[in-house]
Amino acid sequence: MFTATSGSSGLYKAPLTKSLLLVPTILAFLLVVLLPQYQNFFVYDLQLVIHDLRIWRLISSRLIYLDVKDAFCGSLLIYNFRVFERRYGSKKYASFLFGMWILSAVFELLLTEAMFYVFHINMDFLPAGFLAPIFAFFVPFYHSIPRIQVTQVLGQFAVTNKSLVYLIGLQLLLSSPFMWIIALSGLISGMFYFYNMFQIQNIIFIPSWLARTSSFILEPLFSSAEPTHESSVGMGATLDIQRQQRMDLLDQQMLISQFSQARRRERQQGGFAQWNRFLFPLQRRRNLATLSPPLSAQNNPSGVSEDQVARLMEMGFSRQDALEALQASNNDINMATNFLLQH
């Protein structure tokens, strides 16, 4: 379901993500179903935290879910965001989580106090659970994960590989009246840490000795085996070659997505699209030739093979569409065919 944004399926090379999925979910199940009499110890009561200085509630109430819907949506999002643990490593991933957890607690207290003094709104109870760091992950998710169009709804609204993640985040946001405090605190914390404002990454982090100790103790418990049934895309002899092939496929999907958007703009404007203005530079491991604007149907753009144009025309496509698809796909007939068949 989420492999379009998070790479290989499963939890391979994501032991911390696995622990975040298992431990809070199991504890939430125990509290909600088997031990409801102990739920009071995990209620996020700000009055007890601020006035009675029960700081321990900031720890207990911000780790364990008390709502099954929050636990379900949060687990789906954590599973999707495992791509960041694979990309940055477990130590940096843990530092990000720890930093977001600390910063968001500060912002939650500040926002609730501001709402009281400015609007006289009491927010004594906030949703419990590991929620703020989840919302914080939407900052690197927005900036770092490429947006690839999958389909369209009613011919106008684009559905991308990231749409489902945003919808689940919206569902989590709407699950409680005061969830917006948690979400806003998480997003602000995510921006602080992602952009390293005030050198926050050098202030709040997991020490190396603690990371090594935790890895030695916990990794055998939460490590996962390498997936054996991957997509048929990567068929290289080594893992590096397979990852390269998956990256190439992702680049092709991004190119087709941008080509599709350019065609829609062309139809709306009633003119020929300048494809090299719409296709943003891709971070590819192989260099793509610079794209030039498609010429008229009577001329053959440089680099486009007449044989490939003829093959596409034999399939029933017009010469104009064949030329534009081949030029936008860097003369890759497979990509051009896939795009023309889908549109």
N, C-alpha and C positions, 0 to 999 in steps of 0.2 A: 504493500500500500504506500510505503514511504520511500521506497528505494530510489525514486527519481531525485530526491534531495539528500539522501543520507547514504548513498553508496550501497555496498553489499548488505544483504539481509542478515539478520541475526545480531549477536552482540560480540562478535569476534573483535578483539583489541579494544574492548570497551568494558572493562571490569567495574569501573566506578559507576557507569551508567546502569549496569546490571544490579549493583548493590542498591542504587537509588530506586530501581524498579521493585526490587524484592522486599527490602527491609521496611520502608514506610507503608507499602501496600499491605504486607502481612500484619504489621502493628495496627493499621487502620481497621482491618477486618476483625482483629481480636477485640479492639475497643468498641466497635459498632455492634458486633454480633455476640461475642462471648463475654466481654467484660465492660458493659455499659456503665457500671457503677464507678469506674475510674476515669470516665471521660472528663470530669470536672478538672482534673489535673492538667489537661491539654487544651482547655479553652483559652483562646487568645483574649484575655481580659486586660485591657489597657489601664483601667483604673487600679487594678492590683499591681500592675507593673510600675506605674508612675507614682502613685500615692503610697502604696505599701512597700515599694521597692522589692517586689518579688521578681527579680531579674531572671530567675530560673524559668519563669513562664515564657520568656522570650526564646528560650531554647526548646522547651517541650512543645509549646503551641505552634512553633514555626517549623517543626519537623514532621509532625504526625497529622495526617488528614482526619477530620471528623465527619466529612461528607463523602459519601461513596461517589457521587458525580464528580467532585473535585479530584478524588483519587484516580478515577478512570481517565478523565481528560488530561490530568497532569502526567499520568504514566504514558499516555500516547505521545505527548509532546516531548517528554524526556527521551523516549525511545527514538523519536525522530532526530533530536538534537545530539544523538550519540556521534554524529559525524564530526562534531567539534573535538570530542575526545580522541578520535582517530587522527584528526588533522593536527592537533596541537600536543597530543600526549596526555597521559593521565595526570601528571604533575601540574601542568598549566591549566588543565581542565578543572582540577580540584582547587587551584588557586582562584580561578574565575568564580567557581561556585561559592567558595568561602568569602571572597570579596563581595560578591553580590548579596550574600546572606547577611553580612555585617552592615554594608551600606544601606540596604533596603530597610533594615530594622530602624536605622536612624531616620531615614526619610519617612517611614510610616509614622513614627512618633511626631515628627515635625509637621506632617500634613494633618494629622488628627488634631493637634493643638491649634494649628492655624484655622482649621474649620470651626473649632469651638470659639476662638476669640474673634474671628471675622464674621462668621455666619451664625454663631450660637447653636451649632449642631453637635450633639454629643455622639461620638462614635466609640462606645465603650467596648464593643465586641467586634473583632475582625475575623474573617475566615481563617481557620487554622490549616496548617499544612506547609509543605515545601513549595510554596507558590511563587514568591517574589523572584527567586532565581530563574524560574521557568519563564516568566515574562521578560526577564533581563536577556534571555537567550534570543529573543526576537530582534535585538539590535544587531548582533553578528549574523543572524539568519538573514536579515534584510540586506545587509551589505555584502556578505560573503558567498551566499548561495545563488548561483545563476538562475534567472527566471526564464523558463522555457514554456512556451505556449503549447498546451495539449489539445484543446479544442475551443469551440466558441458556442455560446448560448444565445439563441435568437439572432445570430449573425453579427452581434455588436459587442457582447461581453466576453472577454477572453478568459478562459480557464487555464491556469498554468500549473506547473508541478508544485507550486507553493500554496495554491489556493486552499487545499484541504487543511493544511497546517494553520493558516490564518483563521479558517472557520472554526477549528477546534479551539484556538485561542479565544475567539469571540464567544464561543459557548462557555468557556471557563470564565470569561469576564462577566457574563450575564448571569452566572449561577448564584450570585449573592449581591444584595444592594450595595455593600461596601467593598466589593471586590475591586472596584476601580482604584481604591487607595493602594491596595497591594500591587495592582498592575502598574499604576503610575510610579510608585516607588521602585518597582523592578526595572521599568524602562529607564528611569533617570539613573539608577545605579548601573545599568548596562551601558549607557552612554558614557558615564564617568570612567568605567573600567575599560571599555573598548577603545576609547580615545585617549586613555591614560591621562586624564585630567589631574593636575596637581601631582603627577608622578604616583598615582594611587597604586599602580601595579608594583612599585618598589616598596610600598608601605604595607599593603595587605597581601600576603601570599603564604603559601605552604612551604615551610623550611625543607631543605633537601633531606635532612636527616629524618624528619617525620615522614616525608614521601617515601623514602627507602624502607623505613620500618613498616609503614602501612602496606607497601607493595609486597614485602616479604611475608606479612601475616595474612593479608586479605586476598591477594591475587590468586593463590591456590584455591580459595573458596569460590571466587566469583569469575574466574577466567572461563572463557568459552572456546571450544574447538573451532578451528578454521572451517568455514562453510565448504561443503563438498559439492553442493548442487547450486552453482551460480548460473547467471544468465548465459545464454549461448553466445553472447557477444564476445567475451574474452576467451579465445581458444588458443592463445599463445602457449609456448612450451614452458615458460616460466611465469611466476606471479607478476614480475615487473612488466613483461610483455602484455599480460592480460590487463593490468591496470592501465598501460598505455593505450590499449585498444578501447577500454571503457572511456578514457578521457577523449579519445578521438570521436567516439560515438556521441559523447556529450557535446563536443564542439559542433558536430554535424547537426544535432538537434537544436542547438542554439542558433545556428546559421539558418536552418529551415524556419524556425520561429520568427526570426527577424525578417526573413524573406516574405513570410506570410503577412506580417504587419505592413511591410512596404507595399505589397500588392493591394491591400485594403485601402491604404492611403492613396495609391494611384487611382483606384476606381472612384474614390470620393472626390479627388481633385480633377479627374478627367484628363490626366496627362501622363506622360511616361515617368516612371519613378527613377530617381537617381539612387541606384541601390547602394552605392558606396557611401551615401549620406546616412543610410538607415542601418547598415550592418556595422555594429560597433566592433572595435578590435577585440578579438578573442585571444585569451591567454593560451596559446597552443604550443605544444612541444614541437610542432613542425610549422614552418612558415608558410602562410598562404599568400598567393600572389595578390597584388593590389587589384581590386575590382574596378572596372570602368563602367560608365553608364551604358545601359543596353541601347543598341542602335535600332533603327527601323527594321521592319521585316524584310526589306530588300537587301540589306547589307549584312554581312557576316561579321560579328564581333571578333576581334583578334583573340586567338586561343580557343575558340569554340570549333569543335570538329564537325564538318558537314555530315560525316557518317553518323555521328551521334544525333544531330538534328534530324536526319532522315529517319533514324530508328524511332525517335519520339513521334515524328509525324506519322509514321506507319501505325503507331498505337492509337492515332486519332486526335492528337493534340495539334493545335495550330503552330505554324512556324514561329509566330511572335512569342507564344508562350514557351515553346521549346528553347528559343534563343535566350530569353530572359532567365529561365530556370537553369540552364547550363552555365550561363555567365555568373549568376548569383551563387551557384554551388561550386564555383571554381572548376567547371568542366567535369564534375563528377556526375555521371549519368545515373547512378543509383540514387543519389540524393535528389537529383532533378526529377526522376521518375516518381519517387516517393512523395515529393511535394505535389506534383501535378495530379497524382492519383487521390491525394487527400483534399485537394482544393479544386 
